[in-house]
Amino acid sequence: MSAPTDREPAVEVVLCPDGPALVRSKVSPVDVVIPTDGSASTRPVSALCRCGRTGRDPWCDGTHKLAGRRRRPAEPATGKDET
Amino acid sequence: MHLPAARGPLSARLIHLLRRDQDGESGRLAHEAESEVAEEEHSSPLTDIDHQLSLWIIYELSFHGFDDVDDQWEWAPEVAGLRAVLEAPFEAALRESAADWLARARAYDGDVAEQIFTLTEEFDEGPDLSRFIRREATPEQVRDFLRQRSIYHLKESDPHTFVIPRLTGPAKAHLVELQYDEYGGGRVGHLHHELFAATMRACGLDDTYGAYVDKADAATLASSNAMSLFCLHRRLRGAAMGHLAAFEATSSIPCRRIAAGLRRVGFGDEAARYYDEHVEADAVHEQLAAREICGTLVESGDVDASEILFGAVTCLALDARQSEALTGGWEQAAEPDSEAVPAGAAS
């Protein structure tokens, strides 16, 4: 990883505790493209899954909330469309 | 859209007034409404259809208006007076109904964003409507659900746009960012309320704005009215943003289930597209709304955390009432020995 610079970063990544990584262009809206599978997001901000359970890989679909975060009693966290 | 049919003496008098040209003639409507509202004592404004329809009509003057109503009525003193008379007991009832969960939410660990996420996980009132739609709902029950939801979804996000000029700094920038996505990133045909209209058409429903107001129950109108109340009053901007955060944080997973339910009953991909879109969109929006809008509003000292949590609880409580009203109607219509919808986490 290179050292921080004084330049305004072009892309900002926000790591949400117990949640996804938000990716945001600081310059102008850009498409986020994942080269390995060609999936793309054209949103002003995109959320990348960090828990590995999403059914919409690589994008967050909120499934991390079914994972028994904190004191919530266990609920099956099968990740995919469990209903 | 034309004025709906009256559903009680209050809405009848309001509709009678609005049908006239706005000529500055002084009306006594607010005064009359005060005694009308006082007589509602036996029922809550939250469940009184006449109260909710009257408020909805007045708020609608600030959104789409009515073909048969002079636009001048929006700011007419008589209407403003009546609106205040209807809003005061509505807000009081919302605060009363939110009190228990608000006290719990304020005691949760972490900052306001964490408290919102914990609240949405812990809140367990109302039937689990999205799971019912995923597994069991009939095509006509799905249509019932869409008819009720159309009252808000056909103007989705519009109330929150009124809040933008009331915020400053990062919270304002992030609300604009969120709204831009709601409005399809500026692409015609991709506005989220346009996607919902497409869902309605694909399910054989009328997508005309306001087409199902006459079928809307008090809970549905109260949900829509709460957003208008919060978003049209600067002093309630915190509640407006808390409501938004709770709405977004209870959307992705239920939307995935509803999309699956629409496909299960055979309405197809075009019908499910609105819900497919919201799985990913709201996974982003919940983070933006809870952390970057509500979080920064509280950090900057602009808004008190308890107002944000009041809005969040109100969103969940009214959603539970809406689900109860729908499933209660289905249970009544069903055979006496049919199974009730299982209670579970709110969706």
Interface residues (C-beta under 8 A of the other chain):
Chain A: V14 C16 P17 D18 G19 P20 L22 R24 P29 S41 T42 R43 P44 V45 S46 A47 G55 R56 W59 C60 D61 G62 T63 K65 L66 R69 R70 R72 D81 T83
Chain B: E114 F117 T118 E121 E122 R131 R134 R135 E177 Y180 D181 G185 S251 S252 I253 R256 R257 A260 V279 E280 A281 D282 A283 V284 E286 Q287 L288 R291 E292
